[in-house]
């Protein structure tokens, strides 16, 4: 089984609520290394955490894109680590931190593959606001827009799953860009298996390696309470695992990230433990 390289990014500058900077530690505390090793992955390399300045030590800057310069600098360093890991034959597992870090992950994958990875974005939110359309200036609501603008993701090979809290401006951007998005209504109507079959077809076109960016707020808050922007009516525990199991079965999953885990808001590290279980499903753990 391919070596797994763990990269922690304790970023909380892209969000308003504090606490997601502790997400990487919470996931490690949930026995990530032990559970990966139990899967037969003996080449688990933990690169530790990238350095992320704290907000008290800096100015927020442009209020349309708060802390953008620092976020972009951290994402640049993350991109370099992800690129090296992929070129060295590893599977990057990026632990957030808020979802702004996806800009770095996707840039690194594009550099390593010399083309964008197919992208499956599992999230309650579209995260595709532009600086002009954002109502908060929080960069964790913009990473997909930046990735598409920079060419680190391609609209025709990007799929969003689990949406249930989308701004009007984001709806317009999704339509204009031509990004395939499955809301929770469509998950309810068609079932996760059918949604994932279509997602794999789109994201995996041209035999591209696929990246899954999993925001834990995609899962219903009853199962994943430790997130900063919970929205009722999310994916069930089993729907989340089925999505990851189908990615594993595709044989094309080249990287993944787990983001927006906030231990301050969690109960007994439940959300971080769920994240570890989802990672294991994505790496081939099955019921039988």
Backbone torsions as a table, in degrees:
resi	resn	phi	psi	omega
1	UNK	NA	141.5	-177.4
2	UNK	-57.8	142.3	175.7
3	UNK	-60.2	141.5	177.6
4	UNK	-107.9	127.2	179.5
5	UNK	-111.2	115.5	-177.2
6	UNK	-91.5	129.8	-179.5
7	UNK	-129.5	116.5	178.7
8	UNK	-93.2	136.9	177.4
9	UNK	-131.1	91.9	-175.3
10	UNK	-77.8	63.3	-176.1
11	UNK	-92.4	126.5	170.7
12	UNK	-130.4	10.2	-176.6
13	UNK	-74.2	-20.3	-177.6
14	UNK	-85.3	-4.5	-175.7
15	UNK	-123.4	163.4	177.1
16	UNK	-84.1	-43.6	-177.9
17	UNK	-78.7	139.1	-179.4
18	UNK	-87.0	159.0	173.1
19	UNK	123.8	-25.6	-177.3
20	UNK	-69.6	-14.6	176.2
21	UNK	-64.4	-19.1	177.9
22	UNK	-89.5	-0.9	-178.8
23	UNK	-56.2	-48.5	180.0
24	UNK	-57.6	-39.9	178.8
25	UNK	-65.7	-39.5	180.0
26	UNK	-63.4	-40.4	179.8
27	UNK	-67.3	-42.2	177.4
28	UNK	-63.1	-40.7	179.7
29	UNK	-62.8	-26.4	178.7
30	UNK	-80.2	24.1	172.5
31	UNK	67.0	38.7	178.9
32	UNK	-55.4	-51.7	-176.0
33	UNK	-61.0	-46.3	-178.8
34	UNK	-61.9	-41.4	-177.1
35	UNK	-73.1	-31.6	174.3
36	UNK	-68.9	-42.4	179.0
37	UNK	-62.9	-37.1	178.8
38	UNK	-64.3	-22.2	177.1
39	UNK	-78.1	-6.7	-176.5
40	UNK	96.3	10.3	176.9
41	UNK	-91.0	98.7	-175.6
42	UNK	-91.5	-14.3	178.0
43	UNK	-98.6	63.9	177.4
44	UNK	-96.7	114.8	-179.5
45	UNK	-113.3	123.5	178.4
46	UNK	-103.5	117.2	-178.5
47	UNK	-86.4	6.5	-178.7
48	UNK	73.6	-160.9	-178.4
49	UNK	-105.3	138.8	168.5
50	UNK	-68.3	149.1	177.2
51	UNK	-74.3	128.4	175.9
52	UNK	-128.2	120.2	179.2
53	UNK	-62.2	153.2	176.8
54	UNK	-87.9	151.5	-173.2
55	UNK	-67.3	-24.9	179.3
56	UNK	-66.3	-16.6	-176.3
57	UNK	-96.8	9.1	-175.5
58	UNK	-152.1	170.5	175.1
59	UNK	-93.5	148.7	-177.1
60	UNK	-76.2	-18.8	176.9
61	UNK	73.1	-147.7	-178.4
62	UNK	-55.7	121.2	-175.8
63	UNK	-71.3	-11.7	174.1
64	UNK	-79.3	-23.5	178.1
65	UNK	-142.7	77.3	-171.4
66	UNK	-66.0	131.6	-179.9
67	UNK	62.6	21.2	-173.0
68	UNK	-59.1	-43.4	-175.6
69	UNK	-60.3	-42.1	179.8
70	UNK	-70.4	-43.6	178.4
71	UNK	-58.3	-44.4	-179.0
72	UNK	-64.2	-37.6	178.8
73	UNK	-66.2	-43.9	177.4
74	UNK	-63.2	-42.4	179.6
75	UNK	-63.9	-32.8	175.4
76	UNK	-63.6	-41.2	176.8
77	UNK	-67.7	-39.5	176.5
78	UNK	-61.1	-43.0	179.4
79	UNK	-57.2	-41.0	179.6
80	UNK	-64.0	-41.2	179.0
81	UNK	-66.4	-46.1	180.0
82	UNK	-60.5	-43.8	179.3
83	UNK	-60.0	-45.7	-179.8
84	UNK	-62.8	-41.6	-179.5
85	UNK	-60.9	-47.7	-178.7
86	UNK	-64.4	-44.4	-179.3
87	UNK	-64.4	-25.1	179.6
88	UNK	-90.1	4.7	175.6
89	UNK	90.5	11.1	-179.6
90	UNK	-95.0	167.4	174.5
91	UNK	-107.2	111.2	-179.9
92	UNK	-70.5	129.8	171.9
93	UNK	-118.5	103.9	-174.3
94	UNK	-97.0	128.3	-177.9
95	UNK	-110.7	120.7	177.1
96	UNK	-97.8	170.6	16.2
97	UNK	72.0	161.6	179.2
98	UNK	-81.4	171.3	-168.7
99	UNK	-74.5	-5.6	176.5
100	UNK	-61.7	-23.8	-178.0
101	UNK	-65.4	-17.7	179.5
102	UNK	-60.0	-26.5	177.0
103	UNK	-59.7	-41.4	179.4
104	UNK	-70.5	-44.0	179.6
105	UNK	-59.2	-48.4	-176.8
106	UNK	-67.3	-35.7	176.8
107	UNK	-65.2	-41.3	178.5
108	UNK	-65.4	-39.5	178.5
109	UNK	-65.1	-42.7	179.1
110	UNK	-61.2	-41.6	179.9
111	UNK	-64.7	-40.5	-177.7
112	UNK	-70.5	-42.0	-176.8
113	UNK	-87.1	-14.0	-174.5
114	UNK	61.9	27.0	172.5
115	UNK	-171.7	156.5	-179.6
116	UNK	-65.9	146.3	172.7
117	UNK	-74.5	154.1	167.0
118	UNK	-66.2	141.2	-170.0
119	UNK	-124.7	124.2	170.9
120	UNK	-114.2	115.5	-172.7
121	UNK	-110.7	107.5	-175.9
122	UNK	-103.6	115.3	-165.9
123	UNK	-167.1	150.0	171.4
124	UNK	-74.3	-21.5	-174.6
125	UNK	-118.6	154.5	-178.0
126	UNK	-80.8	-25.5	178.6
127	UNK	53.1	35.8	-175.5
128	UNK	-123.0	20.3	172.2
129	UNK	-65.7	147.8	170.2
130	UNK	-92.4	166.0	175.4
131	UNK	-57.0	-30.7	179.9
132	UNK	-76.7	-30.8	-176.0
133	UNK	-92.6	-17.8	-177.0
134	UNK	-65.5	135.9	178.3
135	UNK	-88.6	-13.7	-174.9
136	UNK	-114.3	-25.2	-173.2
137	UNK	78.5	6.9	179.6
138	UNK	-82.1	121.9	-172.8
139	UNK	-68.5	-20.5	178.9
140	UNK	-68.6	-8.3	172.8
141	UNK	-96.5	8.5	-174.6
142	UNK	-127.6	-4.4	-169.6
143	UNK	-60.3	-34.3	-179.5
144	UNK	-69.2	-37.3	176.6
145	UNK	-61.2	-47.0	179.1
146	UNK	-63.2	-41.6	-179.2
147	UNK	-62.8	-40.4	178.0
148	UNK	-69.3	-40.9	179.2
149	UNK	-60.4	-39.0	-175.3
150	UNK	-87.3	-6.4	-178.1
151	UNK	81.7	13.5	178.1
152	UNK	-83.5	-9.6	170.7
153	UNK	-140.6	152.2	177.6
154	UNK	-113.4	130.5	-175.4
155	UNK	-56.4	-40.6	-175.4
156	UNK	-73.9	-8.1	176.8
157	UNK	-125.6	30.8	176.8
158	UNK	-121.2	133.9	-180.0
159	UNK	-131.3	131.0	175.0
160	UNK	-105.4	138.2	-177.4
161	UNK	-133.7	133.7	173.0
162	UNK	96.4	12.4	-176.0
163	UNK	-63.7	138.7	174.0
164	UNK	-154.2	3.4	176.8
165	UNK	-144.0	88.6	-171.6
166	UNK	-123.9	128.7	178.0
167	UNK	-68.7	154.5	178.0
168	UNK	-58.7	-41.1	178.4
169	UNK	-62.6	-37.0	179.7
170	UNK	-67.5	-37.6	176.7
171	UNK	-58.7	-42.9	179.4
172	UNK	-65.5	-43.3	-179.3
173	UNK	-64.4	-41.5	178.0
174	UNK	-59.3	-44.0	179.3
175	UNK	-65.8	-44.6	-177.9
176	UNK	-65.1	-38.1	-179.4
177	UNK	-78.8	-22.4	-177.9
178	UNK	77.3	31.7	179.2
179	UNK	-84.5	131.6	178.3
180	UNK	-78.1	123.3	-178.2
181	UNK	-128.9	130.8	176.6
182	UNK	-107.0	112.3	175.5
183	UNK	-77.5	172.4	176.3
184	UNK	-63.7	-27.0	175.8
185	UNK	-60.4	-43.7	-179.7
186	UNK	-72.1	-34.3	174.7
187	UNK	-62.6	-42.4	178.0
188	UNK	-63.4	-43.5	-174.0
189	UNK	-72.0	-45.0	-172.3
190	UNK	-99.7	-21.9	-175.7
191	UNK	89.9	149.9	-176.2
192	UNK	-65.4	-34.5	-178.9
193	UNK	-60.5	-46.0	-179.9
194	UNK	-67.6	-39.5	177.7
195	UNK	-60.8	-44.9	-178.5
196	UNK	-68.9	-35.4	176.2
197	UNK	-58.4	-44.1	178.7
198	UNK	-68.9	-39.9	179.7
199	UNK	-62.7	-42.5	179.3
200	UNK	-66.2	-36.0	177.9
201	UNK	-64.9	-41.8	-177.5
202	UNK	-74.8	-52.7	-175.5
203	UNK	-69.8	-28.5	-177.4
204	UNK	-94.8	11.0	179.6
205	UNK	-58.4	149.6	-179.7
206	UNK	61.8	26.1	178.1
207	UNK	57.1	34.3	178.8
208	UNK	-75.5	143.9	167.2
209	UNK	-65.4	148.8	-176.0
210	UNK	-111.7	146.5	175.4
211	UNK	-117.4	136.0	173.6
212	UNK	-112.5	125.9	176.5
213	UNK	-109.5	108.1	-169.5
214	UNK	-111.2	108.5	172.8
215	UNK	-87.6	123.1	-175.6
216	UNK	-64.9	-13.1	175.3
217	UNK	-75.4	-4.0	171.5
218	UNK	-64.6	-31.8	179.1
219	UNK	-79.7	144.7	180.0
220	UNK	-56.0	139.8	-178.6
221	UNK	-57.8	-20.7	176.7
222	UNK	-65.2	-26.4	178.9
223	UNK	-101.9	-28.6	-176.6
224	UNK	-131.5	75.5	-176.9
225	UNK	-75.0	-18.0	-173.3
226	UNK	-87.7	58.9	175.6
227	UNK	-135.2	153.7	-174.1
228	UNK	-79.5	-22.0	-177.6
229	UNK	-130.2	64.1	-177.7
230	UNK	-69.7	144.1	177.7
231	UNK	-135.8	126.2	179.8
232	UNK	-62.9	156.2	174.2
233	UNK	85.2	31.1	-176.4
234	UNK	-90.4	-171.7	178.9
235	UNK	-62.6	147.2	175.2
236	UNK	-80.1	167.4	175.5
237	UNK	-53.1	-48.1	-176.7
238	UNK	-71.2	-34.9	177.9
239	UNK	-63.7	-39.6	177.1
240	UNK	-62.8	-45.0	179.9
241	UNK	-68.0	-37.5	179.0
242	UNK	-61.9	-41.9	177.8
243	UNK	-57.5	-45.5	-178.7
244	UNK	-71.4	-36.7	177.4
245	UNK	-62.8	-39.7	-179.9
246	UNK	-70.5	-33.4	173.5
247	UNK	-63.2	-42.5	178.3
248	UNK	-62.3	-43.7	-178.7
249	UNK	-64.7	-26.0	-179.9
250	UNK	-67.0	-24.4	-178.1
251	UNK	72.3	10.8	-173.3
252	UNK	-118.3	3.8	-178.8
253	UNK	-75.2	115.7	-176.8
254	UNK	-105.3	-12.6	-176.5
255	UNK	-168.4	159.8	176.8
256	UNK	-155.5	158.6	172.6
257	UNK	-140.5	145.9	176.9
258	UNK	-119.6	122.1	-172.1
259	UNK	-132.7	169.1	174.2
260	UNK	64.0	37.3	174.7
261	UNK	-95.3	118.4	-175.2
262	UNK	-116.9	100.0	-176.8
263	UNK	-62.2	-26.9	179.5
264	UNK	-61.0	-34.6	-176.6
265	UNK	-95.9	-1.1	-172.9
266	UNK	-86.3	171.8	174.5
267	UNK	-121.2	111.9	176.6
268	UNK	53.5	37.3	178.2
269	UNK	59.8	27.5	-176.5
270	UNK	-60.5	-42.0	-175.0
271	UNK	-72.1	-39.4	176.8
272	UNK	-65.1	-39.5	177.1
273	UNK	-63.5	-39.0	176.2
274	UNK	-62.9	-41.7	179.0
275	UNK	-59.6	-42.3	178.5
276	UNK	-62.8	-42.6	177.7
277	UNK	-61.4	-39.8	178.1
278	UNK	-65.6	-40.8	176.1
279	UNK	-58.8	-45.9	-179.5
280	UNK	-62.1	-40.3	176.8
281	UNK	-62.5	-39.2	179.1
282	UNK	-67.6	-21.2	-179.5
283	UNK	-100.8	10.3	170.7
284	UNK	113.3	-0.8	177.9
285	UNK	-67.5	132.1	-179.2
286	UNK	-130.4	164.2	-179.3
287	UNK	-70.7	-40.5	178.3
288	UNK	-118.7	NA	NA
